[in-house]
Amino acid sequence: MSHEANYATDTSLESSNLLVLLYKWRKPILIACTLAAVLSAVVSLLMTEKYRSTVILYAAQQHSFGAQLLEDVKTEDILASGEEEDAERLLQMINSDQVRNHVIDKYKLYEIYEINPSDRGSKSLIGREYNDNVSAKLTKFGSVEISVLDIDPERAANMANDIAMFADTLSNHLRSERALQAFKYAENSLKVLEEEVRVMEDSMRVLQEMGVYSYIDQIAALTEMYGTAVAAGHPDRAQKLKDQMDFLSKYGTTYNRLTQRLENSYDKLGTLRKRFDLMKIDVDSNIANMSIVDSASPADKKFYPVRWLIVAMSVASVFVLTVIFLLIWDNFKRLRTEGKL
């Protein structure tokens, strides 16, 4: 019990000593805090005011539009919102160098940020300024938030909206490039197969002009007629039928092979034509890759700096640092008085 009592007494004495110290040095503390308040207020007044505009959007799912139109079974809903992966892909597009350079050039940010493009390291400087004033992030709701700070509220809103629009345009451009490559491959494959089919059809036409129409049916009919002629005792007729059978047998294998190849080619041709039409739709389509929930509008109130917060944080910081310094100084003096230093 005595130990607990001593601990409580020591704690009370330490608290009392701190209060005594604060009272003892109240004037220096007050002067320091007053100076901090005045200086921070002056600095905050000199700081450039900036306005903030934001765009909130959701990424769309990345699916083939042609497949949604032409496929019999719809596996995906093109109207559904994108998943987290789609949002992250869109976020990378927004933060890409292509979008950044487009915004820098369009709004002449080198002039606005007072950076000489011919100076050494100007690209790093403009990139740092851009990143300080433009940001894009995923929200907890799965949306993407684009935020722009600028001294001109109108320009801040226009920049935020343009970033979203150009990111969508860039995404469509990249998707169209991939679709165009696939379309060209499908187009070439279709042309090659159509030429092969044309050659086989010409060959089949030649055989038909020679009298080969349906080898199996013809040979069956001639065989039956040949047997009847032999049984009836008509050797001349039987010989003619035999010659026709020999002729059909000579070209029958070619006919059967062509027939099988044409059937397979027709099936493949139908598939290729469907893929060709599907990819052509993907090349020609310009579907938005995002759904904008809130477009940016010019702010009517500055976002930065928050002057009262700057003053409050400065005063609080100076107060804490001053108290720490005075505690150290007071202990140092006491130890020297006691001869311990």
VEXDREN-2710 file (C-alpha; in Angstrom, 1 decimal):
% VEXDREN-2710
k/r/px/py/pz
1/MET/0.0/0.0/0.0
2/SER/2.8/2.4/0.9
3/HIS/4.4/1.8/-2.6
4/GLU/1.1/2.7/-4.3
5/ALA/0.6/5.7/-2.1
6/ASN/4.1/6.9/-3.0
7/TYR/3.5/6.4/-6.7
8/ALA/0.3/8.4/-6.5
9/THR/2.1/11.1/-4.6
10/ASP/4.9/11.3/-7.1
11/THR/2.5/11.5/-10.0
12/SER/0.6/14.3/-8.3
13/LEU/3.8/16.1/-7.6
14/GLU/4.9/15.7/-11.2
15/SER/1.6/17.1/-12.4
16/SER/1.8/20.0/-9.9
17/ASN/5.4/20.7/-11.0
18/LEU/4.3/20.8/-14.7
19/LEU/1.5/23.3/-13.8
20/VAL/3.9/25.3/-11.7
21/LEU/6.4/25.3/-14.6
22/LEU/3.6/26.4/-17.1
23/TYR/2.6/29.2/-14.7
24/LYS/6.2/30.2/-14.1
25/TRP/7.0/30.4/-17.8
26/ARG/3.6/31.6/-18.9
27/LYS/4.9/34.8/-20.5
28/PRO/7.5/33.2/-22.8
29/ILE/5.0/30.5/-23.7
30/LEU/2.4/33.1/-24.4
31/ILE/4.8/35.2/-26.5
32/ALA/5.9/32.1/-28.4
33/CYS/2.4/31.1/-29.2
34/THR/1.4/34.6/-30.1
35/LEU/4.3/34.9/-32.5
36/ALA/3.5/31.5/-34.0
37/ALA/-0.1/32.6/-34.5
38/VAL/0.9/35.9/-36.2
39/LEU/3.5/34.3/-38.4
40/SER/1.3/31.4/-39.4
41/ALA/-1.5/33.8/-40.2
42/VAL/0.7/35.9/-42.3
43/VAL/2.1/32.9/-44.1
44/SER/-1.4/31.5/-44.7
45/LEU/-2.5/34.8/-46.1
46/LEU/0.4/34.8/-48.6
47/MET/-0.4/31.2/-49.7
48/THR/-2.1/30.9/-53.1
49/GLU/-5.8/30.0/-52.8
50/LYS/-6.8/26.9/-54.8
51/TYR/-10.2/25.5/-55.7
52/ARG/-11.0/21.8/-55.9
53/SER/-13.2/20.1/-58.5
54/THR/-14.0/16.3/-58.6
55/VAL/-15.5/13.8/-61.0
56/ILE/-17.0/10.6/-59.7
57/LEU/-17.3/7.7/-62.2
58/TYR/-17.7/4.0/-62.4
59/ALA/-15.8/1.8/-64.8
60/ALA/-17.7/-0.3/-67.3
61/GLN/-17.1/-4.0/-67.9
62/GLN/-14.7/-4.7/-70.8
63/HIS/-16.7/-7.0/-73.1
64/SER/-17.0/-7.4/-76.8
65/PHE/-19.9/-5.4/-78.0
66/GLY/-20.2/-7.4/-81.1
67/ALA/-20.5/-10.6/-79.1
68/GLN/-23.4/-9.1/-77.2
69/LEU/-25.2/-8.4/-80.5
70/LEU/-24.4/-11.5/-82.5
71/GLU/-24.0/-14.4/-80.0
72/ASP/-27.0/-16.5/-79.4
73/VAL/-26.2/-16.9/-75.7
74/LYS/-25.4/-13.7/-73.8
75/THR/-22.8/-14.6/-71.1
76/GLU/-22.2/-11.0/-69.9
77/ASP/-24.4/-7.9/-69.4
78/ILE/-22.8/-5.0/-71.3
79/LEU/-24.9/-2.5/-69.1
80/ALA/-23.5/-3.8/-65.8
81/SER/-20.9/-1.8/-63.9
82/GLY/-17.4/-3.0/-63.9
83/GLU/-15.6/-5.0/-61.2
84/GLU/-12.6/-3.8/-59.1
85/GLU/-10.2/-5.0/-61.9
86/ASP/-12.0/-2.8/-64.4
87/ALA/-11.8/0.2/-62.0
88/GLU/-8.1/-0.4/-61.5
89/ARG/-7.5/-0.6/-65.2
90/LEU/-9.4/2.7/-65.8
91/LEU/-7.4/4.3/-62.9
92/GLN/-4.1/3.3/-64.6
93/MET/-5.5/4.9/-67.8
94/ILE/-6.3/8.1/-66.0
95/ASN/-2.8/8.2/-64.4
96/SER/-1.1/7.4/-67.6
97/ASP/1.5/9.7/-69.2
98/GLN/-0.7/10.1/-72.3
99/VAL/-3.5/11.6/-70.3
100/ARG/-1.1/13.8/-68.3
101/ASN/0.7/15.1/-71.4
102/HIS/-2.6/15.8/-73.1
103/VAL/-3.8/17.9/-70.1
104/ILE/-0.5/19.7/-69.7
105/ASP/-0.5/20.7/-73.4
106/LYS/-4.1/21.6/-73.6
107/TYR/-4.1/23.8/-70.6
108/LYS/-0.6/25.1/-71.0
109/LEU/0.4/24.1/-67.5
110/TYR/4.1/25.0/-68.1
111/GLU/3.0/28.6/-68.2
112/ILE/0.5/28.3/-65.4
113/TYR/3.1/26.6/-63.1
114/GLU/5.8/29.0/-64.3
115/ILE/8.1/26.3/-65.6
116/ASN/10.4/26.8/-68.6
117/PRO/10.1/23.7/-70.7
118/SER/13.7/24.2/-72.0
119/ASP/15.2/24.2/-68.5
120/ARG/16.9/21.0/-67.3
121/GLY/14.6/18.9/-65.3
122/SER/11.5/20.7/-66.5
123/LYS/9.7/17.4/-67.2
124/SER/10.3/16.3/-63.6
125/LEU/9.1/19.6/-62.3
126/ILE/5.9/19.7/-64.3
127/GLY/5.2/16.1/-63.4
128/ARG/5.6/16.9/-59.7
129/GLU/3.4/20.0/-59.9
130/TYR/0.8/18.0/-61.9
131/ASN/0.8/15.2/-59.3
132/ASP/0.5/17.7/-56.5
133/ASN/-2.6/19.2/-58.1
134/VAL/-4.2/16.3/-59.9
135/SER/-5.1/12.9/-58.3
136/ALA/-7.2/9.9/-59.0
137/LYS/-8.1/7.2/-56.6
138/LEU/-10.5/4.3/-55.9
139/THR/-13.2/5.0/-53.4
140/LYS/-14.5/2.4/-50.9
141/PHE/-17.6/2.1/-53.0
142/GLY/-15.7/0.9/-56.0
143/SER/-15.9/4.2/-58.0
144/VAL/-13.0/6.3/-59.3
145/GLU/-12.6/9.9/-58.0
146/ILE/-10.7/12.4/-60.1
147/SER/-9.7/15.5/-58.1
148/VAL/-8.1/18.7/-59.5
149/LEU/-6.7/21.7/-57.6
150/ASP/-6.2/25.0/-59.4
151/ILE/-6.2/28.7/-58.7
152/ASP/-9.0/29.1/-61.3
153/PRO/-12.2/27.2/-60.3
154/GLU/-13.4/27.1/-63.9
155/ARG/-10.1/25.6/-65.1
156/ALA/-10.1/23.1/-62.3
157/ALA/-13.6/21.8/-63.3
158/ASN/-12.7/21.7/-67.0
159/MET/-9.5/19.8/-66.3
160/ALA/-11.3/17.2/-64.2
161/ASN/-13.9/16.6/-66.9
162/ASP/-11.4/16.5/-69.7
163/ILE/-9.3/13.9/-67.8
164/ALA/-12.3/11.7/-67.6
165/MET/-13.2/12.2/-71.2
166/PHE/-9.7/11.7/-72.6
167/ALA/-9.1/8.6/-70.5
168/ASP/-12.3/7.2/-72.0
169/THR/-11.2/8.1/-75.5
170/LEU/-7.7/6.6/-74.9
171/SER/-9.3/3.4/-73.6
172/ASN/-11.5/3.2/-76.7
173/HIS/-8.5/3.8/-78.9
174/LEU/-6.5/1.0/-77.4
175/ARG/-9.4/-1.3/-77.5
176/SER/-10.1/-0.5/-81.2
177/GLU/-6.4/-1.2/-82.0
178/ARG/-6.7/-4.6/-80.5
179/ALA/-10.0/-5.2/-82.2
180/LEU/-8.6/-4.0/-85.5
181/GLN/-5.7/-6.5/-85.4
182/ALA/-8.2/-9.3/-84.7
183/PHE/-10.5/-8.0/-87.5
184/LYS/-7.6/-8.0/-90.0
185/TYR/-6.7/-11.5/-89.1
186/ALA/-10.3/-12.6/-89.5
187/GLU/-10.6/-10.7/-92.8
188/ASN/-7.5/-12.4/-94.2
189/SER/-8.7/-15.8/-93.0
190/LEU/-12.1/-15.3/-94.6
191/LYS/-10.6/-14.2/-97.9
192/VAL/-8.3/-17.2/-98.1
193/LEU/-11.1/-19.6/-97.2
194/GLU/-13.5/-18.0/-99.7
195/GLU/-10.9/-18.4/-102.5
196/GLU/-10.4/-22.1/-101.5
197/VAL/-14.2/-22.6/-101.7
198/ARG/-14.4/-20.9/-105.1
199/VAL/-11.7/-23.2/-106.5
200/MET/-13.4/-26.3/-105.1
201/GLU/-16.8/-25.1/-106.5
202/ASP/-15.2/-24.6/-109.9
203/SER/-13.8/-28.1/-109.8
204/MET/-17.2/-29.4/-108.8
205/ARG/-18.8/-27.5/-111.7
206/VAL/-16.3/-29.2/-114.1
207/LEU/-17.2/-32.6/-112.8
208/GLN/-20.9/-31.9/-113.1
209/GLU/-20.4/-30.7/-116.7
210/MET/-18.7/-34.1/-117.3
211/GLY/-21.8/-35.9/-115.9
212/VAL/-20.8/-36.5/-112.3
213/TYR/-23.6/-35.3/-110.2
214/SER/-24.0/-37.7/-107.3
215/TYR/-21.6/-40.5/-107.4
216/ILE/-23.3/-42.8/-104.9
217/ASP/-26.8/-42.4/-106.3
218/GLN/-25.6/-42.6/-109.9
219/ILE/-23.4/-45.7/-109.4
220/ALA/-26.3/-47.4/-107.6
221/ALA/-28.7/-46.7/-110.4
222/LEU/-26.3/-47.8/-113.2
223/THR/-25.5/-51.0/-111.3
224/GLU/-29.1/-51.8/-111.2
225/MET/-29.6/-51.0/-114.8
226/TYR/-26.5/-53.0/-115.8
227/GLY/-27.9/-56.1/-114.0
228/THR/-31.2/-55.7/-115.7
229/ALA/-29.5/-55.4/-119.2
230/VAL/-27.4/-58.5/-118.6
231/ALA/-30.4/-60.5/-117.4
232/ALA/-32.4/-59.4/-120.4
233/GLY/-29.7/-60.3/-122.8
234/HIS/-28.7/-56.9/-124.1
235/PRO/-24.9/-57.0/-124.2
236/ASP/-24.5/-53.7/-126.1
237/ARG/-26.6/-51.8/-123.6
238/ALA/-24.8/-53.6/-120.7
239/GLN/-21.5/-52.5/-122.2
240/LYS/-22.5/-48.9/-122.4
241/LEU/-23.7/-49.0/-118.8
242/LYS/-20.4/-50.6/-117.9
243/ASP/-18.4/-47.8/-119.6
244/GLN/-20.5/-45.2/-117.7
245/MET/-19.8/-47.0/-114.4
246/ASP/-16.0/-47.1/-115.2
247/PHE/-16.1/-43.4/-116.0
248/LEU/-17.9/-42.5/-112.7
249/SER/-15.5/-44.7/-110.8
250/LYS/-12.6/-42.8/-112.3
251/TYR/-13.8/-39.5/-111.0
252/GLY/-15.9/-40.7/-108.0
253/THR/-13.1/-40.4/-105.5
254/THR/-12.4/-36.9/-106.5
255/TYR/-16.1/-36.0/-106.4
256/ASN/-16.6/-37.5/-102.9
257/ARG/-13.5/-35.8/-101.6
258/LEU/-14.6/-32.4/-103.0
259/THR/-18.1/-32.9/-101.5
260/GLN/-16.7/-33.6/-98.0
261/ARG/-14.2/-30.7/-98.2
262/LEU/-16.9/-28.3/-99.4
263/GLU/-19.2/-29.3/-96.6
264/ASN/-16.5/-28.7/-94.0
265/SER/-15.5/-25.4/-95.7
266/TYR/-19.1/-24.2/-95.7
267/ASP/-19.3/-24.8/-92.0
268/LYS/-16.0/-23.0/-91.3
269/LEU/-17.0/-20.2/-93.7
270/GLY/-20.2/-19.6/-91.7
271/THR/-18.2/-19.4/-88.5
272/LEU/-15.6/-17.1/-90.0
273/ARG/-18.2/-14.7/-91.4
274/LYS/-19.9/-14.5/-88.0
275/ARG/-16.6/-13.7/-86.4
276/PHE/-15.8/-11.2/-89.1
277/ASP/-19.1/-9.4/-88.5
278/LEU/-18.5/-9.5/-84.7
279/MET/-15.1/-8.0/-84.9
280/LYS/-16.2/-5.4/-87.4
281/ILE/-18.7/-4.2/-84.9
282/ASP/-16.0/-4.0/-82.2
283/VAL/-13.8/-1.9/-84.5
284/ASP/-16.6/0.5/-85.5
285/SER/-18.2/0.8/-82.0
286/ASN/-17.3/3.6/-79.7
287/ILE/-18.9/2.5/-76.4
288/ALA/-18.1/4.5/-73.2
289/ASN/-15.8/2.7/-70.8
290/MET/-17.2/4.5/-67.8
291/SER/-20.4/5.9/-66.3
292/ILE/-20.0/9.4/-64.9
293/VAL/-22.0/9.8/-61.7
294/ASP/-20.9/13.4/-60.8
295/SER/-19.3/15.7/-63.3
296/ALA/-17.0/18.4/-62.1
297/SER/-18.4/21.9/-61.7
298/PRO/-16.6/25.2/-60.7
299/ALA/-16.2/25.4/-56.9
300/ASP/-17.7/28.5/-55.2
301/LYS/-15.4/28.1/-52.1
302/LYS/-11.7/27.7/-51.8
303/PHE/-10.3/24.3/-50.8
304/TYR/-6.8/25.4/-49.9
305/PRO/-5.4/26.8/-47.7
306/VAL/-7.5/26.2/-44.5
307/ARG/-6.1/29.2/-42.6
308/TRP/-7.6/28.5/-39.2
309/LEU/-6.3/25.0/-39.3
310/ILE/-2.8/26.2/-40.3
311/VAL/-2.8/28.7/-37.4
312/ALA/-4.2/26.2/-34.9
313/MET/-1.6/23.5/-35.9
314/SER/1.2/26.1/-35.8
315/VAL/0.3/27.4/-32.3
316/ALA/-0.2/23.8/-31.0
317/SER/3.2/22.7/-32.3
318/VAL/5.0/25.8/-30.9
319/PHE/3.3/25.3/-27.6
320/VAL/4.4/21.7/-27.3
321/LEU/7.9/22.4/-28.5
322/THR/8.2/25.3/-26.1
323/VAL/7.0/23.3/-23.1
324/ILE/9.4/20.5/-23.9
325/PHE/12.3/22.9/-24.2
326/LEU/11.4/24.6/-20.9
327/LEU/11.2/21.2/-19.2
328/ILE/14.6/20.3/-20.4
329/TRP/16.0/23.8/-19.5
330/ASP/14.4/23.7/-16.0
331/ASN/15.7/20.2/-15.2
332/PHE/19.2/21.2/-16.5
333/LYS/19.2/24.2/-14.2
334/ARG/18.1/22.1/-11.2
335/LEU/20.7/19.5/-11.8
336/ARG/23.4/22.1/-12.0
337/THR/22.2/23.7/-8.8
338/GLU/22.3/20.4/-7.1
339/GLY/25.8/19.8/-8.4
340/LYS/24.9/16.8/-10.4
341/LEU/26.2/18.3/-13.6
END
